[in-house]
Amino acid sequence: MADVKLSPVELRQRRIMAAWLFWACAMVFGMVVLGGLTRLTHSGLSMVDWHPVTGWLPPMSQVEWQALFAKYQEFPQYKKLNVGMTVEEFKNIFWLEFIHRLWGRLLGVVFGVPLVIFMVKGWVKGALTWKLLLALVLGGLQGVLGSYMVSSGLIDRPDVSQYRLAAHLGAALVIYGYLWWLILELLVAVDPSKAVQSTRPLLRGGNILLGMIALTIVSGAFVAGLDAGFAYNTFPLMGGRLIPDGLFELTPIYLNFFENITMVQFNHRVLAIAVLVVSISVWALRRRRGMSGRLAVASHVVLGAVCLQVVLGVSTLLLMIPVGLASLHQANAFVLFGAIVWLVFEIRRR
């Protein structure tokens, strides 16, 4: 986006739209936290039907609860894991998944209704129109992908596919990062073509870091999908070794990266440490070049968030995956990702 002279009215419009997108982005963050909790508490398969338009209200009577529970009893999670569960116990897992889905619907309203209003008012112009419409489409597709993920746990095994879980989390990451970037664009005019030569190495480092944290977060979905976090609860050793046995037990070899519990946890550990090392390197490079202002603040935030993330990850592992700590670990992963997006944006502004 090239630097342009904006009138006070246009600046005000952009700030209002940035605030609107901020709330939408915050709701995406909340959606991720809720989704993580449904996974950790095995609540995600409690709703066996998907009604995207009419499913706004929960059961309103004991008769409706009994009918819903009877339907749940026909599926693998009840038959293989929760035989003998009462209606009251069913309610405990139902409410979290219901809130997760309701939150998604509310997010659609929070994003869609103001978008229509801003377009009618003429505030949304040029490329911004297509950028915001793309965000709307991505949100709709994410809902479909979530339903597709849940359906994988309603057939034979009482667990969702780790591949679909990773795709669902990865899509949330894309939407979150995309909205955050749009917010920054609305608040600050940027022309990447004007970046000075001294920022090129820093930009490369920032881009590498952004790709690495995205890969690490998606690898975490495979850890969650396979319950791989319960396999080795020591650090830094796994099974008494830095490089554990059994990394390549499956054939063909590539399946080990997605279906071998040992390999999946090992990969997540290695990626996390690599993100820490690269974050420190980018911070040090920025410091050596004497770059200050918002860029310096962003680099400090990234370094602080990545250090906290490592502490949370190791603590979650050693304490055998407590729900609260595991949820905080996932939440901070998105905080870290957002901080790196901000860092890359500030580098490009230079």
C-alpha positions in Angstrom: 0.0 0.0 0.0 1.6 3.2 -1.1 1.9 6.2 1.1 -1.0 8.6 0.4 -2.3 11.8 1.9 -5.5 10.9 3.8 -8.1 13.4 4.9 -9.1 13.5 8.6 -12.4 11.9 7.6 -10.6 9.0 5.9 -8.3 8.5 8.8 -11.2 8.3 11.1 -12.9 5.7 8.9 -9.8 3.6 8.7 -9.4 3.7 12.5 -13.0 2.6 13.0 -12.6 -0.2 10.5 -9.3 -1.2 12.2 -11.1 -1.4 15.6 -13.9 -3.5 14.0 -11.3 -5.9 12.6 -9.5 -6.0 15.9 -12.6 -7.3 17.7 -13.1 -9.9 14.9 -9.5 -10.9 15.3 -9.9 -11.1 19.1 -12.9 -13.4 18.6 -10.9 -15.6 16.3 -8.4 -15.9 19.1 -11.2 -16.7 21.5 -12.5 -19.3 19.0 -9.0 -21.0 19.0 -8.9 -21.1 22.8 -12.4 -22.6 22.9 -11.5 -25.1 20.3 -8.4 -26.2 22.2 -10.5 -26.7 25.3 -13.0 -28.8 23.5 -10.1 -31.0 22.3 -8.5 -31.2 25.7 -11.8 -32.1 27.4 -13.0 -34.5 24.6 -16.1 -32.3 24.2 -15.9 -31.8 20.4 -17.9 -35.0 19.5 -20.8 -34.3 21.8 -22.7 -32.5 19.0 -23.3 -35.1 16.3 -25.4 -32.8 14.0 -24.4 -29.6 12.3 -27.1 -27.0 11.6 -25.2 -23.8 10.6 -28.3 -21.7 10.1 -30.8 -23.0 12.7 -28.5 -24.3 15.5 -28.5 -21.1 17.5 -30.4 -22.4 20.6 -29.4 -25.2 23.0 -31.9 -27.8 24.2 -34.7 -26.0 26.1 -36.4 -28.9 28.0 -35.5 -32.3 29.5 -37.2 -34.0 26.6 -34.9 -32.2 24.2 -31.9 -33.1 26.3 -32.9 -36.8 26.3 -33.4 -36.8 22.6 -30.0 -35.3 22.0 -28.4 -37.7 24.4 -30.1 -40.7 22.7 -28.6 -39.6 19.4 -25.1 -39.2 21.0 -25.4 -42.7 22.3 -25.4 -44.0 18.7 -21.9 -42.8 18.0 -18.4 -44.2 18.8 -17.4 -41.8 21.6 -20.3 -43.0 23.8 -20.0 -46.7 22.8 -16.2 -46.9 23.3 -15.4 -44.3 25.9 -18.5 -43.1 27.7 -20.7 -46.1 28.2 -22.9 -45.5 31.3 -22.7 -41.7 31.0 -25.8 -39.9 32.4 -27.6 -37.0 30.8 -26.2 -34.6 33.4 -22.6 -35.8 32.6 -23.4 -35.4 28.9 -24.4 -31.8 29.5 -20.9 -31.1 30.9 -19.2 -31.9 27.5 -22.1 -30.6 25.4 -22.0 -27.0 26.7 -18.4 -26.4 25.7 -18.8 -27.5 22.2 -22.1 -25.6 21.9 -20.4 -22.4 23.0 -17.6 -23.0 20.6 -20.0 -23.3 17.7 -22.2 -20.4 18.9 -19.0 -18.2 19.1 -18.3 -19.0 15.5 -21.8 -17.9 14.5 -21.5 -14.7 16.5 -18.1 -14.1 14.8 -19.8 -14.3 11.5 -22.3 -11.6 12.5 -19.6 -9.4 14.1 -17.7 -9.5 10.9 -20.4 -9.6 8.2 -22.9 -7.0 9.4 -20.4 -4.1 9.8 -18.8 -5.1 6.5 -22.1 -4.6 4.7 -22.7 -1.3 6.5 -19.2 0.0 5.7 -19.6 -1.0 2.0 -23.0 0.8 1.8 -21.4 3.9 3.4 -18.6 3.8 0.8 -15.9 3.4 3.3 -14.5 0.2 1.7 -12.8 1.0 -1.5 -10.4 -0.5 -4.1 -8.3 -3.5 -3.1 -9.6 -3.3 0.5 -13.0 -4.5 -0.8 -11.6 -7.8 -2.1 -9.4 -8.3 0.9 -12.4 -8.1 3.2 -14.5 -10.3 1.1 -11.7 -12.8 1.0 -11.7 -12.8 4.8 -15.5 -13.4 4.8 -15.1 -16.4 2.5 -12.2 -17.8 4.6 -14.4 -17.6 7.7 -17.3 -19.5 6.0 -14.9 -22.2 4.7 -13.5 -22.6 8.2 -17.0 -23.5 9.5 -17.3 -26.1 6.8 -13.8 -27.4 7.6 -14.7 -27.7 11.3 -17.8 -29.8 10.4 -15.6 -32.0 8.2 -13.2 -32.5 11.0 -15.8 -33.5 13.5 -17.4 -36.0 11.1 -14.1 -38.0 11.1 -14.7 -38.9 14.8 -18.3 -40.1 14.2 -17.6 -43.1 12.1 -15.3 -45.8 13.6 -13.0 -44.3 16.2 -14.0 -41.8 18.9 -11.4 -39.2 17.8 -11.0 -36.7 15.0 -8.4 -37.2 12.3 -5.1 -35.5 13.2 -4.9 -34.4 9.6 -8.2 -32.6 9.7 -7.4 -31.1 13.1 -4.2 -29.7 11.7 -6.0 -28.3 8.7 -8.6 -26.7 10.9 -6.1 -25.1 13.2 -3.9 -24.1 10.3 -6.9 -22.3 8.6 -7.6 -20.5 11.9 -4.0 -19.4 11.9 -4.3 -18.0 8.4 -7.5 -16.1 9.2 -6.0 -14.7 12.4 -2.8 -13.6 10.8 -4.6 -12.2 7.7 -7.0 -10.1 9.9 -4.1 -8.8 12.0 -2.2 -7.8 8.9 -5.3 -5.9 7.5 -5.5 -4.1 10.9 -1.9 -3.0 10.6 -2.4 -1.9 7.0 -5.4 0.2 8.0 -3.5 1.9 10.8 -0.2 2.6 8.9 0.3 3.3 5.2 3.1 1.1 3.9 5.2 0.9 0.7 7.4 -2.3 0.8 9.2 -1.1 -2.4 10.8 1.7 -0.3 12.4 -0.6 2.2 16.1 0.4 2.6 18.7 -2.2 1.8 19.8 -2.5 5.5 16.5 -4.1 6.4 16.7 -6.9 3.8 18.5 -9.5 6.0 16.2 -8.6 8.9 13.1 -9.1 6.6 14.4 -12.5 5.5 14.9 -13.5 9.1 11.4 -12.3 10.0 9.8 -14.2 7.1 11.7 -17.4 8.1 10.6 -17.0 11.7 7.0 -16.5 10.6 7.1 -19.7 8.5 8.7 -21.6 11.3 6.2 -20.6 14.0 3.3 -21.5 11.7 4.8 -24.9 11.0 5.4 -25.4 14.8 1.8 -24.6 15.6 0.5 -27.0 13.0 2.8 -29.7 14.3 1.3 -29.1 17.7 -2.1 -30.0 16.2 -0.6 -33.4 15.2 0.7 -33.8 18.8 -2.8 -33.0 20.1 -4.6 -35.2 17.5 -2.5 -38.3 18.4 -2.3 -37.5 22.2 1.5 -37.6 21.6 2.1 -35.3 24.6 1.4 -38.2 27.0 4.1 -40.4 25.4 7.2 -38.8 26.8 6.9 -36.5 29.8 10.6 -35.7 30.3 12.7 -32.9 28.9 15.1 -32.5 27.1 15.4 -36.3 26.9 12.9 -38.7 25.4 13.1 -42.2 26.6 16.4 -41.3 28.2 17.9 -40.1 24.9 18.2 -36.8 23.1 17.2 -38.6 19.9 14.8 -41.3 20.8 14.4 -44.8 19.3 11.5 -45.6 17.1 11.5 -42.4 15.0 11.1 -44.4 11.7 9.0 -47.4 12.6 6.3 -46.8 10.0 6.5 -47.4 6.3 6.5 -45.6 4.0 8.9 -43.3 5.9 6.9 -40.1 5.4 4.0 -41.5 7.5 6.2 -41.2 10.6 6.0 -37.4 10.5 2.2 -37.6 10.8 1.3 -40.8 12.5 4.2 -41.9 14.6 3.7 -40.6 18.1 7.4 -40.5 18.9 8.3 -38.7 15.7 5.5 -36.2 16.0 6.5 -35.2 19.6 10.2 -35.1 18.6 9.4 -32.8 15.6 7.4 -30.4 17.8 10.2 -30.2 20.3 12.9 -29.5 17.6 10.8 -26.9 15.8 10.0 -25.1 19.1 13.7 -24.9 20.0 14.5 -23.7 16.4 11.9 -21.0 16.7 13.6 -19.8 20.0 17.0 -19.8 18.3 15.9 -17.8 15.3 13.9 -15.4 17.5 17.0 -14.6 19.5 19.0 -14.2 16.2 16.5 -11.8 14.7 16.3 -9.8 18.0 20.1 -9.6 18.1 20.3 -8.5 14.4 17.8 -5.8 14.9 19.8 -4.6 18.0 23.1 -4.6 16.1 21.6 -2.4 13.4 20.4 0.1 15.9 16.8 0.0 14.8 14.4 1.5 17.3 10.8 2.6 17.6 7.9 0.2 17.0 10.2 -2.3 15.3 12.3 -2.5 18.5 9.1 -3.0 20.6 7.9 -5.7 18.3 11.2 -7.6 18.5 11.1 -7.4 22.3 7.5 -8.7 22.3 8.5 -11.6 20.0 11.4 -12.6 22.2 9.4 -12.4 25.4 6.5 -14.4 23.9 8.8 -17.1 22.5 10.6 -17.5 25.9 7.2 -17.8 27.7 6.1 -20.3 25.1 9.0 -22.6 25.7 8.4 -22.4 29.4 4.7 -23.2 29.0 5.5 -26.0 26.6 8.0 -27.7 28.8 5.8 -27.2 31.9 2.8 -28.7 30.1 4.8 -31.7 29.1 6.4 -32.4 32.5 3.1 -32.0 34.4 1.3 -34.5 32.1 -0.8 -32.1 30.0 -3.0 -30.3 32.6 -6.0 -28.7 30.7 -5.4 -25.2 32.0 -1.7 -25.1 31.2 -2.1 -26.8 27.8 -4.8 -24.3 26.9 -2.5 -21.4 27.9 0.3 -22.9 25.8 -2.0 -22.9 22.7 -3.2 -19.4 23.4 0.3 -18.0 23.7 1.3 -19.7 20.5 -1.2 -17.4 18.7 0.0 -14.4 20.7 3.5 -15.3 19.5 2.4 -15.7 15.9 0.6 -12.3 16.0 3.7 -10.7 17.5 5.8 -12.1 14.6 3.3 -10.8 12.0 3.6 -7.4 13.6 7.4 -7.7 13.5 7.5 -8.5 9.8 5.0 -5.7 9.1 7.3 -3.2 10.9 10.4 -4.4 9.1 8.5 -4.0 5.7 7.6 -0.4 6.8 11.3 0.4 6.9 
